Amino acid sequence: MRTPDARLVDFGRVVRRARRDRDMSQEALAQAAGLAAKHVSEIERANRDVRLTTLLQIADGLELLPSELLALYDEQRRRA
């Protein structure tokens, strides 16, 4: 088993935290973002790389601007 990229781990943490802050399940985020729940789960666990279109869908599902989601990611990277 390979070690996940630290950037993907941090992005997954940001998605999970933002989702939980909104009291959303993975299924609810997936539905709001137009993704499969398994896809959201894999992103949160850093098992899947994130394409730009997926990042935009996640931001929409969380009702965030993409820049806000990336700002949260930047904060997470500074803490790591």
BELRA-V817765 format. One record per backbone hydrogen bond with DSSP energy under -0.5 kcal/mol. CO is the residue of the C=O (numbers start at 1). NH is the residue of the N-H. If there is no record, write none. Layout:
# BELRA-V817765
CO/NH, CO/NH
This chain:
# BELRA-V817765
5/8, 5/9, 6/10, 7/11, 8/12, 9/13, 10/14, 11/15, 12/16, 13/17, 14/18, 15/19, 16/20, 17/21, 18/22, 19/22, 19/24, 20/23, 25/29, 26/30, 27/31, 28/32, 29/33, 30/34, 30/35, 36/40, 37/41, 38/42, 39/43, 40/44, 41/45, 42/47, 42/48, 43/46, 49/51, 51/55, 52/56, 53/57, 54/58, 55/59, 56/60, 57/61, 58/62, 59/64, 60/63, 65/68, 65/69, 66/70, 67/71, 68/72, 69/73, 70/74, 71/75, 72/76, 73/77, 74/78, 75/79, 76/80
